């Protein structure tokens, strides 16, 4: 009876290790397909713009997310799919930046895309 209990315990321990390994493998695959983008928004004179609205558009699903720049004009978006193109644009007090594209062919995990507002 003692052997059966030890065998059952070892089998349960092995099943738990296999499950944990499978979960970790899935997590690593998901992390491999995720990236972020960051940058700053500048005025035409080169000064950073606090309070600019940066929008990122998933060109596949058409979902749009927004970020309001901090006191240094910085923004960031995370959990972006590496297999999708994204379009970025900034707006502030009627001024807009040109649309910039983050391509699925860009393999960087943390690209920096700075945006510059154009004069009205």
C-alpha positions, 0 to 999 in steps of 0.5 A: 500500500505504501508503494502505491501511495508513493507512486500516486504522489510521484505521478501527481507531481509529474502531471503538475510539472508537465502542466506548469511546463505547458503553461510556461511554453504558452506564455513564452509564445505569447510574449514572442508575438507582443511588442510595444512602441514609444516616442515623443510628440514635438511641436514644429519648433522642436519643444515637447508637447504635454497633453497631446493625444496620440492615437494608434490604430490596428489596421487589421481590426480598426481598433483605436487606442489613445494616450495623452502625452506626459510632461515630457511629451512622451507616450507608449503603447504596449501589448501590440501584436507583432503580426499587425501594422499600426498607424500612429498620429498625434493631435494637439490644439488643432495641429496634427502630425503626419500618420506614421506606420509601425509595420509588421515587418519591423522586427524590433520589440520596442521601436521608438516613433517620434511624432512632430506636429505640423503648423495649422 
